[in-house]
């Protein structure tokens, strides 16, 4: 019988969660009490009474309601023994055999439940009971490894869009098999099972993590490939429409069609070259530029430089007025950086022979300085985000180390709080984590004092 029943735990947990508090010390104390009670629900022994429950709580939560402790003590009382014999018209030996069979089957089912507290002791004492789990794990492991290898060939060495579509299916299947593997049990190598089943796998955290990372990378690659393919289709359609329209247009209409033609070429250039669509776009660019130059001539060169400066200014305007107000996270800053890079790239395409070259160079100097400032902001945001994450990790370690108040070393706690404050001081003003870092620092300083 467990020392603390689930019903009693729920009563105490509900009361603890109704308490409010925001400082770090209160949060640590609440977490310690909850973890004490969780451990008691797993321990076997005499059920805790009112005094025991009170001792486990009020040392850290002195204002805890006495009514809740009494209710939990009543709920934690062991049930009175009853004799519930059932008379059946079945021979006693048959009933005994059925009961033994049911007990055995139930035991195997319980042993194979995906619960660490059950699985680990069974793996040490009677690993043969986990044969159903090992069979399932071997199946999912073999399928996951095979599908990851197949997907890698299709995604990372694709030559057609059909390869990418098939690779996407393989990635999804591999993810499903990886999800079916119990992560917390991967370190338990089934020696007895492998002696007669000839299994060859190694259930390690590193291998599982590597497979997860491979799947994540391939999912990211497929996402990029999908976007690049969409851009390629749109650019090809725009290029074909512009070429056809330029053959019949005259005057101002012709200048418009030539501008659209150049826009289609720009779209092809923007497709990432590391993607399959990007490699196809590079092959099409040679012919597209040749046809464009033959059609336009020197007159269009001036129009092109004007359009490039106009496009650069549009990208600069978009970079100066992002959708969200500062501070910006790394993703937003990189988007702003990309806009400045695109503006600079268009100015770089203006030749010294063009009349607009001086204006382009003037803008280029300004944009280059701004781009350097944005890169500095990105570095500051990355450093601050990293420091704040480290501070949160140190805070969680502090909470864990103080679960048992009898083994808590106040000197060590003070040192850890000082370390948290030192790390938080690395968070720079003007970053997304600065405000949260200041709150956490203030809480740590109060706890230190």
C-alpha positions as CSV (number, residue, x, y, z in Angstrom):
1,X,0.0,0.0,0.0
2,X,1.3,3.4,-0.9
3,X,2.1,5.8,1.9
4,X,0.1,8.6,0.2
5,X,-3.0,7.7,-1.9
6,X,-3.7,9.5,-5.2
7,X,-6.9,11.0,-3.8
8,X,-5.1,12.5,-0.8
9,X,-2.3,13.8,-3.1
10,X,-4.9,15.5,-5.4
11,X,-6.5,17.3,-2.4
12,X,-3.1,18.6,-1.2
13,X,-2.0,19.5,-4.8
14,X,-5.1,21.5,-5.4
15,X,-4.7,23.4,-2.2
16,X,-1.0,24.1,-3.0
17,X,-1.8,25.3,-6.5
18,X,-4.4,27.8,-5.1
19,X,-1.6,29.6,-3.3
20,X,-0.2,32.6,-5.1
21,X,3.3,34.0,-5.0
22,X,5.8,35.4,-7.5
23,X,9.2,35.5,-5.8
24,X,11.8,32.8,-6.4
25,X,11.9,31.6,-2.8
26,X,8.2,30.8,-2.8
27,X,8.3,29.0,-6.1
28,X,11.2,26.8,-4.8
29,X,9.4,26.0,-1.6
30,X,6.2,25.0,-3.5
31,X,8.1,22.8,-5.9
32,X,9.9,21.1,-3.0
33,X,6.6,20.3,-1.2
34,X,5.0,18.9,-4.4
35,X,8.0,16.7,-5.1
36,X,7.9,15.4,-1.6
37,X,4.3,14.4,-1.9
38,X,4.9,12.8,-5.4
39,X,7.6,10.6,-3.9
40,X,5.3,9.6,-1.1
41,X,2.7,8.4,-3.6
42,X,5.3,6.0,-5.0
43,X,6.6,4.7,-1.6
44,X,5.2,1.5,-0.1
45,X,4.4,1.4,3.6
46,X,2.1,2.5,6.3
47,X,-0.3,5.3,5.1
48,X,0.6,8.7,6.5
49,X,-1.6,10.2,9.2
50,X,-2.5,13.8,10.0
51,X,0.7,14.6,11.9
52,X,2.9,13.1,9.2
53,X,1.2,15.0,6.4
54,X,1.4,18.2,8.4
55,X,5.2,17.7,9.0
56,X,5.8,17.2,5.3
57,X,4.1,20.5,4.4
58,X,4.1,23.2,7.0
59,X,7.9,23.5,7.4
60,X,8.0,25.2,4.0
61,X,4.4,26.4,3.7
62,X,3.5,27.5,7.2
63,X,0.2,29.1,6.1
64,X,-1.1,25.9,4.5
65,X,-4.8,25.3,5.4
66,X,-5.3,22.8,8.3
67,X,-8.7,21.9,6.7
68,X,-7.0,20.5,3.6
69,X,-4.5,18.5,5.7
70,X,-7.4,16.9,7.6
71,X,-9.3,16.1,4.4
72,X,-6.2,14.5,2.9
73,X,-5.6,12.5,6.1
74,X,-9.1,11.1,6.0
75,X,-8.7,10.2,2.3
76,X,-5.4,8.5,3.0
77,X,-6.9,6.1,5.6
78,X,-6.5,2.4,4.5
79,X,-9.8,0.7,3.5
80,X,-11.2,-1.7,6.0
81,X,-10.7,-5.3,5.0
82,X,-13.7,-7.1,3.5
83,X,-14.5,-10.6,2.4
84,X,-16.1,-10.5,-1.0
85,X,-16.2,-14.1,-1.8
86,X,-18.2,-15.0,-4.9
87,X,-19.8,-18.3,-5.3
88,X,-19.6,-19.6,-8.9
89,X,-20.7,-22.8,-10.4
90,X,-17.2,-23.5,-11.5
91,X,-14.9,-26.1,-9.9
92,X,-12.4,-24.7,-7.5
93,X,-9.4,-26.0,-9.4
94,X,-10.6,-24.4,-12.6
95,X,-11.3,-21.2,-10.8
96,X,-7.9,-21.3,-9.3
97,X,-6.3,-21.9,-12.7
98,X,-8.2,-19.1,-14.3
99,X,-7.2,-16.8,-11.5
100,X,-3.6,-17.8,-11.9
101,X,-3.7,-17.3,-15.7
102,X,-5.5,-13.9,-15.3
103,X,-2.9,-12.9,-12.7
104,X,0.0,-13.9,-15.0
105,X,-1.5,-12.1,-18.0
106,X,-2.2,-9.0,-15.9
107,X,1.3,-9.1,-14.5
108,X,2.8,-9.2,-17.9
109,X,0.6,-6.3,-19.0
110,X,1.5,-4.3,-16.0
111,X,5.2,-5.1,-16.4
112,X,5.0,-3.8,-20.0
113,X,3.3,-0.5,-19.1
114,X,5.4,2.5,-20.4
115,X,6.0,3.7,-16.9
116,X,9.6,4.1,-15.7
117,X,8.8,3.2,-12.1
118,X,7.5,-0.2,-13.3
119,X,9.7,-0.9,-16.4
120,X,13.1,-0.4,-14.8
121,X,12.7,-2.8,-11.8
122,X,11.2,-5.5,-14.1
123,X,14.1,-5.1,-16.5
124,X,16.5,-5.8,-13.7
125,X,14.6,-8.6,-11.9
126,X,12.7,-10.4,-14.7
127,X,13.6,-9.1,-18.1
128,X,11.8,-11.9,-19.9
129,X,8.5,-10.3,-18.9
130,X,9.3,-7.4,-21.1
131,X,9.6,-9.5,-24.3
132,X,6.5,-7.9,-25.9
133,X,8.0,-4.4,-25.3
134,X,11.3,-5.5,-26.7
135,X,9.7,-7.0,-29.8
136,X,7.8,-3.7,-30.4
137,X,10.9,-1.6,-29.7
138,X,13.0,-3.7,-32.2
139,X,10.3,-3.4,-34.9
140,X,10.1,0.4,-34.5
141,X,13.9,0.7,-34.2
142,X,14.6,-1.2,-37.4
143,X,11.9,0.6,-39.3
144,X,13.1,4.0,-38.1
145,X,16.7,3.5,-39.0
146,X,15.9,2.1,-42.4
147,X,13.5,4.9,-43.2
148,X,15.9,7.6,-42.0
149,X,18.6,6.2,-44.4
150,X,16.1,6.0,-47.3
151,X,14.9,9.5,-46.6
152,X,18.4,10.8,-46.5
153,X,19.2,9.5,-49.9
154,X,15.9,10.9,-51.4
155,X,16.0,14.3,-49.7
156,X,19.7,15.2,-49.6
157,X,20.6,13.7,-53.0
158,X,17.5,14.5,-54.9
159,X,17.5,14.9,-58.7
160,X,13.8,15.4,-59.3
161,X,10.8,16.8,-57.4
162,X,9.4,13.2,-57.3
163,X,12.4,12.2,-55.1
164,X,11.5,15.0,-52.7
165,X,7.9,13.9,-52.5
166,X,8.8,10.3,-51.8
167,X,11.4,11.5,-49.3
168,X,8.8,13.5,-47.4
169,X,6.7,10.4,-47.0
170,X,9.7,8.5,-45.7
171,X,10.5,11.2,-43.2
172,X,7.0,11.2,-41.8
173,X,7.0,7.4,-41.4
174,X,10.4,7.5,-39.7
175,X,9.1,10.1,-37.3
176,X,6.1,7.9,-36.4
177,X,8.4,5.0,-35.5
178,X,10.8,7.2,-33.5
179,X,7.8,8.5,-31.6
180,X,6.9,4.9,-30.7
181,X,10.2,4.3,-28.9
182,X,10.3,4.9,-25.2
183,X,13.1,7.5,-24.8
184,X,13.6,7.0,-21.1
185,X,14.2,3.2,-21.6
186,X,16.7,3.4,-24.5
187,X,19.7,2.9,-22.2
188,X,18.4,-0.6,-21.2
189,X,20.0,-3.1,-23.6
190,X,17.9,-6.3,-23.6
191,X,20.7,-8.9,-23.3
192,X,18.5,-11.9,-22.6
193,X,16.2,-11.1,-25.4
194,X,19.0,-10.5,-27.9
195,X,20.5,-13.9,-27.1
196,X,17.7,-15.8,-28.8
197,X,16.3,-13.1,-31.2
198,X,19.6,-12.1,-32.8
199,X,18.8,-8.4,-32.4
200,X,21.6,-6.1,-33.5
201,X,20.4,-2.6,-32.3
202,X,21.9,-0.4,-29.6
203,X,19.3,1.5,-27.8
204,X,21.3,4.6,-26.8
205,X,20.3,8.2,-26.2
206,X,23.0,9.4,-28.6
207,X,21.8,7.3,-31.5
208,X,18.2,8.2,-30.8
209,X,19.1,11.9,-30.6
210,X,21.1,11.6,-33.8
211,X,18.1,10.1,-35.6
212,X,15.8,12.8,-34.3
213,X,18.3,15.4,-35.5
214,X,18.5,13.8,-38.9
215,X,14.7,13.8,-39.2
216,X,14.5,17.4,-38.1
217,X,17.1,18.5,-40.6
218,X,15.4,16.7,-43.4
219,X,12.1,18.3,-42.4
220,X,13.7,21.7,-42.6
221,X,15.3,20.8,-45.9
222,X,11.9,19.7,-47.3
223,X,10.3,22.9,-46.1
224,X,13.0,24.9,-47.9
225,X,12.7,22.8,-51.0
226,X,8.9,23.3,-51.1
227,X,9.2,27.0,-50.8
228,X,11.9,27.1,-53.5
229,X,9.8,25.0,-55.9
230,X,6.9,27.4,-55.4
231,X,9.1,30.4,-56.2
232,X,10.5,28.6,-59.2
233,X,7.1,27.9,-60.7
234,X,6.0,31.6,-60.1
235,X,9.2,32.9,-61.6
236,X,9.0,30.7,-64.7
237,X,5.4,31.8,-65.3
238,X,6.3,35.5,-64.8
239,X,9.3,35.1,-67.2
240,X,7.2,33.5,-69.9
241,X,4.4,36.1,-69.6
242,X,6.9,39.0,-69.7
243,X,8.8,37.7,-72.7
244,X,5.5,37.2,-74.6
245,X,4.2,40.6,-73.7
246,X,7.4,42.4,-74.7
247,X,7.1,41.2,-78.3
248,X,3.9,43.2,-78.8
249,X,4.3,46.1,-76.4
250,X,5.5,49.6,-77.4
251,X,6.5,52.8,-75.6
252,X,5.6,53.0,-72.0
253,X,4.0,49.6,-72.1
254,X,7.2,48.1,-73.4
255,X,9.1,49.6,-70.5
256,X,6.6,48.1,-68.1
257,X,7.0,44.6,-69.7
258,X,10.8,44.9,-69.6
259,X,10.6,45.8,-65.9
260,X,8.4,42.7,-65.3
261,X,10.9,40.6,-67.2
262,X,13.7,41.8,-65.0
263,X,11.6,41.1,-62.0
264,X,11.2,37.5,-63.1
265,X,14.9,37.2,-63.5
266,X,15.5,38.7,-60.0
267,X,13.0,36.1,-58.7
268,X,15.1,33.3,-60.2
269,X,18.2,34.7,-58.7
270,X,16.6,34.8,-55.2
271,X,15.9,31.1,-55.2
272,X,18.5,29.4,-52.8
273,X,21.1,27.7,-54.9
274,X,21.5,24.8,-52.4
275,X,18.0,23.6,-53.3
276,X,16.9,21.5,-56.3
277,X,14.8,24.3,-57.6
278,X,17.7,26.7,-57.1
279,X,20.0,24.5,-59.2
280,X,17.3,24.4,-61.9
281,X,16.9,28.2,-61.7
282,X,20.6,28.7,-62.3
283,X,20.4,26.8,-65.5
284,X,17.5,28.9,-66.7
285,X,19.1,32.2,-65.7
286,X,21.8,32.0,-68.4
287,X,19.2,31.8,-71.2
288,X,16.9,34.3,-69.5
289,X,19.6,36.9,-69.1
290,X,20.9,36.4,-72.7
291,X,17.4,36.9,-74.1
292,X,16.8,39.9,-71.9
293,X,20.1,41.7,-73.0
294,X,19.4,41.0,-76.6
295,X,15.9,42.6,-76.3
296,X,16.7,45.6,-74.2
297,X,20.0,47.1,-75.4
298,X,21.6,50.2,-73.9
299,X,18.4,52.1,-73.4
300,X,17.1,49.6,-71.0
301,X,20.3,49.6,-69.1
302,X,19.5,53.0,-67.7
303,X,15.9,51.9,-66.9
304,X,17.3,48.8,-65.2
305,X,19.6,50.9,-62.9
306,X,16.7,53.1,-62.0
307,X,14.6,50.1,-61.2
308,X,17.4,48.6,-59.1
309,X,17.7,51.8,-57.1
310,X,14.0,51.9,-56.6
311,X,13.9,48.3,-55.5
312,X,16.8,48.9,-53.1
313,X,15.0,51.8,-51.5
314,X,11.9,49.6,-51.1
315,X,13.9,47.0,-49.3
316,X,15.5,49.6,-47.1
317,X,12.1,51.1,-46.2
318,X,10.8,47.6,-45.3
319,X,13.9,47.1,-43.2
320,X,13.5,50.4,-41.4
321,X,9.8,49.8,-40.6
322,X,9.4,46.1,-39.5
323,X,6.0,44.6,-38.6
324,X,6.8,44.5,-34.9
325,X,8.3,47.2,-32.6
326,X,11.6,46.7,-30.9
327,X,13.1,44.8,-29.2
328,X,13.4,42.2,-32.0
329,X,14.3,38.6,-31.5
330,X,17.0,36.9,-33.6
331,X,14.6,35.8,-36.3
332,X,13.2,39.3,-36.8
333,X,16.7,40.8,-36.8
334,X,17.9,38.3,-39.4
335,X,14.8,39.2,-41.5
336,X,15.8,42.8,-41.3
337,X,19.4,41.9,-42.1
338,X,18.2,40.0,-45.1
339,X,16.3,43.0,-46.4
340,X,19.4,45.2,-46.1
341,X,21.4,42.6,-47.9
342,X,18.9,42.5,-50.7
343,X,19.0,46.3,-51.0
344,X,22.8,46.2,-51.2
345,X,22.7,43.4,-53.7
346,X,20.6,45.4,-56.1
347,X,22.9,48.4,-55.8
348,X,25.9,46.2,-56.4
349,X,24.5,45.3,-59.8
350,X,24.6,48.9,-61.1
351,X,27.7,49.2,-63.4
352,X,30.2,52.1,-63.4
353,X,29.0,53.0,-66.9
354,X,25.5,53.7,-65.7
355,X,24.4,57.3,-65.1
356,X,22.9,56.3,-61.8
357,X,26.2,54.9,-60.5
358,X,27.1,57.9,-58.1
359,X,23.7,57.8,-56.5
360,X,23.9,54.0,-56.1
361,X,27.3,54.3,-54.4
362,X,26.0,56.9,-52.0
363,X,23.1,54.7,-51.0
364,X,25.5,51.7,-50.8
365,X,27.7,53.4,-48.2
366,X,24.6,54.2,-46.0
367,X,23.1,50.8,-46.3
368,X,26.4,49.1,-45.5
369,X,26.8,51.0,-42.3
370,X,23.2,50.1,-41.2
371,X,23.8,46.5,-42.0
372,X,26.8,46.5,-39.7
373,X,24.7,47.9,-36.9
374,X,22.1,45.2,-37.5
375,X,24.7,42.5,-37.3
376,X,25.9,43.9,-33.9
377,X,22.3,43.8,-32.7
378,X,22.0,40.2,-33.8
379,X,25.1,39.2,-31.8
380,X,23.8,41.1,-28.7
381,X,20.4,39.3,-29.0
382,X,22.1,35.9,-29.4
383,X,24.4,36.5,-26.4
384,X,21.5,37.7,-24.2
385,X,19.3,34.8,-25.2
386,X,22.0,32.4,-24.4
387,X,22.8,34.0,-21.0
388,X,19.1,34.1,-20.0
389,X,18.7,30.4,-20.9
390,X,21.7,29.5,-18.8
391,X,20.3,31.5,-15.9
392,X,17.0,29.6,-16.2
393,X,18.9,26.3,-16.2
394,X,20.8,27.3,-13.1
395,X,17.6,28.3,-11.4
396,X,16.0,24.9,-12.1
397,X,19.2,23.2,-10.8
398,X,18.8,25.3,-7.6
399,X,15.2,24.2,-7.2
400,X,16.2,20.6,-7.6
401,X,19.1,20.8,-5.2
402,X,16.9,22.2,-2.4
403,X,14.2,19.5,-2.6
404,X,15.3,18.1,0.8
405,X,15.7,20.9,3.3
406,X,17.7,18.6,5.6
407,X,20.5,18.3,3.1
408,X,20.4,21.9,1.7
409,X,23.7,23.7,2.1
410,X,23.0,27.4,2.5
411,X,26.5,28.4,1.4
412,X,26.0,26.4,-1.8
413,X,22.6,28.0,-2.3
414,X,24.1,31.5,-1.8
415,X,26.9,30.7,-4.3
416,X,24.4,29.5,-6.9
417,X,22.3,32.6,-6.5
418,X,25.3,34.7,-7.0
419,X,26.2,32.7,-10.2
420,X,22.6,33.3,-11.5
421,X,23.0,37.0,-10.9
422,X,26.3,37.1,-12.7
423,X,24.9,35.3,-15.7
424,X,21.9,37.6,-15.8
425,X,24.1,40.6,-15.9
426,X,25.3,39.5,-19.3
427,X,21.8,40.1,-20.7
428,X,22.1,43.4,-22.6
429,X,19.5,46.2,-22.6
430,X,17.4,46.5,-25.7
431,X,17.1,42.7,-26.2
432,X,14.0,40.6,-25.9
433,X,15.0,38.8,-22.8
434,X,16.2,41.9,-20.9
435,X,12.9,42.6,-19.0
436,X,12.5,38.9,-17.9
437,X,16.1,38.8,-16.9
438,X,15.7,41.8,-14.7
439,X,12.7,40.2,-13.0
440,X,14.6,37.0,-12.4
441,X,17.6,38.9,-11.2
442,X,15.5,40.9,-8.7
443,X,14.0,37.7,-7.4
444,X,17.5,36.1,-7.0
445,X,18.8,39.1,-5.2
446,X,15.9,39.0,-2.7
447,X,16.5,35.4,-2.1
448,X,20.2,36.1,-1.6
449,X,19.5,38.8,0.9
